[in-house]
Amino acid sequence: QVQLVESGGGLVQPGGSLRLSCAASISIFRINFMAWYRQAPGKEREFVASIARGGSINYSDSVKGRFTISRDNDKNTMDLQMNSLKPEDTAVYYCFYPNYWGQGTQVTVSS
């Protein structure tokens, strides 16, 4: 059974930063597509960022220029560095690779 475990969420003031990490229970070396999604209260889950094995990266327009996704195939982790956070970034953030989701980590941006 594959497990994805997110960490690093918390409460931060607007303009602040957080770094999320997703640890996989298996080797991610051959996993092509990995991504972060988020779900705000009362809204549908939405795409945030993705990273492919070859290094191709995509971001949603709402986070482009503020968030940075990365992966470490040796440590079997995927990270999301979030800078210049806004209240509208408040959501539960989920790690994803095809057919598997993590349990989510709460990010709250508030003064």
C-alpha positions as CSV (number, residue, x, y, z in Angstrom):
1,Q,0.0,0.0,0.0
2,V,1.4,3.3,-1.1
3,Q,1.4,6.1,1.5
4,L,1.9,9.8,0.9
5,V,2.3,11.9,4.0
6,E,2.3,15.7,3.9
7,S,3.8,17.9,6.6
8,G,4.7,21.5,7.1
9,G,1.3,23.2,7.2
10,G,0.3,25.7,9.8
11,L,-0.8,29.3,10.5
12,V,1.1,32.1,8.9
13,Q,0.5,35.8,8.4
14,P,-0.1,37.3,5.0
15,G,3.1,37.8,3.2
16,G,4.8,34.9,5.1
17,S,6.2,31.7,3.9
18,L,5.7,28.0,4.5
19,R,7.4,24.9,3.1
20,L,5.3,21.7,2.6
21,S,6.8,18.3,2.2
22,C,5.3,15.1,0.9
23,A,7.0,11.8,1.9
24,A,6.3,8.7,-0.2
25,S,6.5,5.2,1.2
26,I,7.9,4.0,-2.1
27,S,10.7,5.0,-4.5
28,I,9.5,7.9,-6.6
29,F,12.3,7.6,-9.1
30,R,10.1,6.2,-11.8
31,I,7.0,8.2,-11.0
32,N,6.6,10.6,-13.8
33,F,3.9,12.9,-12.5
34,M,3.5,14.2,-9.0
35,A,1.5,17.2,-7.9
36,W,0.1,19.4,-5.2
37,Y,-3.6,20.2,-5.0
38,R,-5.6,22.2,-2.5
39,Q,-9.1,22.5,-1.3
40,A,-10.5,25.5,0.4
41,P,-13.7,25.3,2.5
42,G,-16.8,25.1,0.4
43,K,-14.7,24.8,-2.8
44,E,-13.7,22.0,-5.1
45,R,-10.2,20.6,-5.0
46,E,-7.9,22.5,-7.4
47,F,-4.5,22.0,-9.0
48,V,-1.6,23.9,-7.6
49,A,1.6,22.6,-9.2
50,S,3.1,19.6,-10.8
51,I,6.5,18.2,-11.5
52,A,7.5,15.5,-13.9
53,R,10.4,13.1,-13.7
54,G,12.2,14.9,-16.5
55,G,11.8,18.2,-14.6
56,S,8.9,19.7,-16.4
57,I,7.0,22.0,-14.0
58,N,3.6,23.6,-14.2
59,Y,1.8,26.0,-11.8
60,S,-1.7,27.3,-11.6
61,D,-2.0,31.0,-12.5
62,S,-2.9,31.8,-8.9
63,V,0.4,30.6,-7.5
64,K,2.8,31.2,-10.3
65,G,5.8,33.3,-9.2
66,R,5.1,32.7,-5.5
67,F,5.3,28.9,-5.1
68,T,8.1,26.6,-6.1
69,I,7.7,22.8,-6.5
70,S,10.6,20.4,-6.2
71,R,11.3,16.7,-5.8
72,D,14.1,14.7,-4.4
73,N,14.2,11.2,-5.9
74,D,16.8,10.0,-3.4
75,K,14.7,11.0,-0.4
76,N,11.4,10.1,-2.0
77,T,10.0,13.5,-1.2
78,M,8.3,16.3,-3.0
79,D,8.2,19.8,-1.6
80,L,6.2,23.0,-2.1
81,Q,7.9,26.3,-1.1
82,M,5.2,28.9,-0.7
83,N,6.1,32.6,-0.4
84,S,4.1,35.8,-0.3
85,L,1.2,33.9,1.0
86,K,-2.3,35.4,0.8
87,P,-5.5,34.7,2.7
88,E,-6.9,33.1,-0.4
89,D,-4.2,30.4,-0.2
90,T,-5.9,29.1,2.9
91,A,-6.8,25.5,2.2
92,V,-5.9,21.9,2.9
93,Y,-3.0,20.9,0.6
94,Y,-2.8,17.4,-0.8
95,C,0.1,15.5,-2.3
96,F,-0.9,13.5,-5.4
97,Y,0.5,11.0,-7.8
98,P,-1.7,8.9,-10.1
99,N,-4.3,7.0,-8.0
100,Y,-2.9,8.1,-4.7
101,W,-3.6,11.0,-2.4
102,G,-2.1,12.1,0.9
103,Q,-4.2,12.9,3.9
104,G,-3.6,16.6,3.5
105,T,-2.1,19.4,5.6
106,Q,-3.9,22.6,6.6
107,V,-2.5,25.9,5.6
108,T,-4.1,29.0,7.1
109,V,-3.1,32.5,6.1
110,S,-4.5,35.0,8.5
111,S,-3.5,38.0,10.5
